[in-house]
Amino acid sequence: MSWLLLGIPIGIILLYYGSEWMVDGAKKMALRLGVTPFVVGLTVVAFGSSAPEAITSLVSSANPQIIVGNIVGSNIANIGLAIALAAIISPIICSYKQIRFELISMLISTAVITVMALRGSLGWVEGIILVVSLFIFVGAVYYLKKDAPNVEKTIDPDILEAEHNTTPMWISCILVIVGIVVLYFGAQAFIKGAVELSAILGVSDLLVGLLVVAVGTSLPELCICLVAAYRHENELVVSNIVGSIVFNCFFALGIGLLFTTVPITHYMLVFHMPIMILMTVLMYIIIRSGDRIRRSEGVLLFAIYVMYLALMAMYPELTQSVM
């Protein structure tokens, strides 16, 4: 067995710790500069949660199917695994009115990349549009939420703790730099291992992107959701996933498209992207109808994800990288 396969577990570990160090350093650096905890949560943490997907997109220009597979597969896993398992552990109570804009943005972001994909490929023009859309989203959320009452309740408790930190600025800078470097090499090792795995198993880059890379880069979100669910920090569970999906579509995919053109396969359009849309619409409907995600609804989302995996196993043509 090739030593390159070790890049998968090593890459996952480096991606996880790289994003942790980068986010931790950036939190402390921003708060030292007088930035409010809310803005830190809106920008630094949101960026950090999508950093593994973004860096993976940047280093996958030679394997463009991994880029789109990673983003679509990660969004599906975020709901079918992270949200579903968190709800099964503990029902998630959340107010639809408080996160209505973010939920609608989640629907729009997945719909936008699906509509863009209809022309058969995604390139630098779409990448620019997606990145610009990200800035519009961040600006809109800041405008809508900066004066909202009790906004601090939706912020990661670690940010509020970091607000009172005494970490010197130079240490925070080193944390950010080291985190970015570790992210880069983690992504490089992970992608090399994933490409080697696809060659050994004789499967497509798209399948590896949809499963191995997508789940691997979603591990930070999965861990955050499971821990938050166990601690009954319901708002953190939902905001983490909603923000991650929006940033995946606008930022992680947009960045990757600036450096390569990604061809869109027939089954990506008629199967994988519709599943992604289905999962986001279901999550929206569930939260809007009851201000919560019950255990039974978590089981439903998880069952859809398992069925999605089963269909790919039964019909290998669904994951072929040919047009």
N, C-alpha and C positions, 0 to 999 in steps of 0.2 A: 504493500500500500504506500502511496506517495506521501512524502513528508509534508507536501503542500497542504494536505488535508488537516494538518494540525493548525493551519491558519484559521479554520472555522472557530474552534473553541478559544484559541488565543485571541483572535479578532474580536469575538463577542466580549471577552473580559476587558480588552483594551478599549473598546467602544464604550462599555459601561463606565469604567473608571475615568476615561477621558472626558466624557460628558459631565460626570459628577464633579471633577476637579475644575473644569472650565466654568460650569454654572456657579459653583461655590465661590471661586475667585471673582467672577463677574458680579455676583450679588454684593459681595463685600466691597468691591471697588466702586460700584455704582452708589451704594449707600454712603460710602466715605465721601463721595463727591456731592452728596446732598440730594440725590434722586430719591423720590418717595418709594416706599415698599410696593405700592400698587403698580407704578411704572416698571419697577424691576420685575414684578410678577408677570406683567403684560409682555415684556420684551425679552429679558434675559432668560427666564425660566422657559418661556414658550419656545425661544430659539434653541435652548439647550435640549428640550425634549425631542426636537426634530434634527438635532445635530448629527446623530448616527446615520439617519436616512440621507441628509444633505451631503455629508462627506462621502458616503457610499456612492451617491449619484455622481459626485465629482470624479471619483477614481474609476468609474465604470464606463467611461466614454468608449472604450474598445468593445464593450459588451452592452449595447444600448437596451437590449431586452431585459437585462437585469434592472435597469433604472425604472422602467415602467412597471415591471413585475414587483419590484420592491415597494413602490409607492402604493399601488393598488392592493397588493397583498398585505401590506402593513396596515392600511386603513381597514380592511376586512378583519384582520386579526385584532386590531384595537377594540373593535366592537364585539366580535364573535368570541374572543378569548378574554381580553382584559376587562371590559365592562361586564360581560356575561359571568365570568368567574367571580368578579367582585360582588355582583348582585346575588349570586348563589351563596356566597359567604355571609353577606348581610344585605338586606334590601336597601337600595340607595334612594334616599329621600332628597329631592332637589326641587327648587321652585322654577317653574317654566318661565314666569315673568322676569325673573332675575337674569336668566341666561337665554332669553328668547332670541336676541340679536346674534349671539354666538352660535346657537343651534341652526338658525336660518343661514348664517354664513357657512356652516358646515355643509348644509345641503347645496348651497350655491357653488362652493369650491369643488365638490365632487361632480356636480352637473357641468361646470365649466370645462374641466379637463375631459369629460366624456364627450361633450359637444365638439371641443377642439379636435379630439381624436377621430371624428367622423371623416375628416379629409384624408385619412390614411397614414399620417405621420405627424410628429411633433418636432418643431425646430426652434431656432433662436428667436423667431418672432413671438411664438407662443411663450417662450421662456421669459421674454421681456414683459409681456402682458401679465403673466402670473406673478412675477416679482413686484411689478407695480401694484397689482391687486393686493399683495401682502401689505404694502405700505398703506394702502387705502383702508384695509381691514384694521390694522393696528391703530391708525389715526381715528377711525370711527369708534372703535371700542374705547379708546382713551377719552374721546369727546363725550361719549354717552355715559361712561362710568366714573369719570374723575370726581364728579360732585354727588355721586350716588351715596345714600346713607348705608352704613354698615359694610362698605366695600371691603374693609380689611378682613371680613369674615371669609372671603373667598381666596385669600392669599395663603400660600404655603407658610405654615408656622415657622419653618426654617428661615424664611425671609425676615420675619419680624424679630426672630432671635438674632439674625445677622445684623439687624439695624443697630444693635448695641455692641457690635463687635469692636475689638481693639486691635485687630490684625493690621499690621503696617501695610501701606499701599504697595510697597515693593514685593511683599510676599503674595498679595492678591494678584499682582501682575504676573508673577512667576507661575502661579496656579493656572491662570488663563492660558499662558503660553504653553506650559507643559500639557495642559488638557487638550489644546488644539493639536499639538504634535502627536500625542498619544492617539487621539481620534484618527488622525491621518494614517498613521502606521497600522492602527487597528483595522481601519477600513481596507487598506491595501492587503493585509494578511487575510482578512475575511473574504474579500472578493477572489483572491488567488485560490484560496481553499475551495470556495464555491464553484469556480470555473473548473477546477480539477475534479471536483465531485461530479459535476455534470458530464465531464468527459469519461470518467470511470464508469458511471451508471448508464451512459449513453442517452441521457435525457437533455432537454433543451435548456438554454440559459433562462428562458421565461419561467419554466417550472422551478428552477433553483431560486430565481428572484421572488416568485410568488410564495414559496414556502420557506426555504432555509434562510435567505437573506431577509425576507419580510419579518419572520418571527424573531430572528436574531436582533435586528435593529429595533424591534418593538419591545424587547425585554425591559428597558428602563420604564416604559409606560406600564407594562404588565406588573412589574415589581411595585411601582408607586401605587397602582390601583389596588392591588391585593393588600398591601400594608395599610392604605387609607381606609379600605373597607373593613379590615379587622379593627381599626381604631374608630370606626364610625365617622370618619371625616368625609361625609357624603359629597359636599360641594367640590372637594379636591379631586375626587374620583371622576366626576363628570367633566369638570373644567379641564382637567389634564388631557382627557381623550378628545374632547371637542377641539381644544386648541391644537393638539397634535395633528388631527386630521386636516385642519385648515392650513397649518404650517407645512404639512407634508405636500399638499396639493400646490400651494402657492410658492413656497420657499424651496423645499427639497427637490421637487420636480422642476421648478423654474430654473434653479441654479444648474441642474444637470443639462437642461435643454440649451443653455447658453453655449455649451461646448460640443454638442453632438446632436445629430438628428435621430429621433427614435421612431422606427417604423411601427405601425400599429397593426397587429394581426387581426384576422377575421374573428377569431374566438375571444380575443381581448375585448372587442366591441360588443359581441353578442352574448358573452357569458360572464367574464370576469368583472368588467365595469358595471353591468347590470346588477351583479351580486353586491358590489360595493354600494351602489345606489340604494338597493333594497335594504341593506343593513343600516345605512344612515337614515333612510325614511322611517324604518321601523323604530329606531331609537328616538327620533323626533316625535313620532306619534305616541309612543309609550310615555315619554316624559310629559308631553302636552296634555294627554288624557288623564293623567293621575298624579302628576308632580312627584313621581317616583318610578323606580325600576324594581319590580317585585322579583322574588326568587323564581317564580314560574316564568316570568318574562326573560330572566337571565338564562334559564334552561332552554327557552325557545331560541334565543340568539346563539347559544352554544350549539344547539342541535342543527341550526342552519349552517354553522361553520363546519361541523363534522360532516354534514351532507355535502357541502362544497368540496371538502377534501376527498370524500368517497367518490364523487362524480369525476374528479380529476384522475383518481386511481382506476376507475372503471373505463374511462374514455381518454386515453393518453393524447389523442389528437387535440384535446382542449388546451394543451400546454405546448403545442408545437410553435416554434418561432418563425415558421414560414407564413407568408402573407395569405 
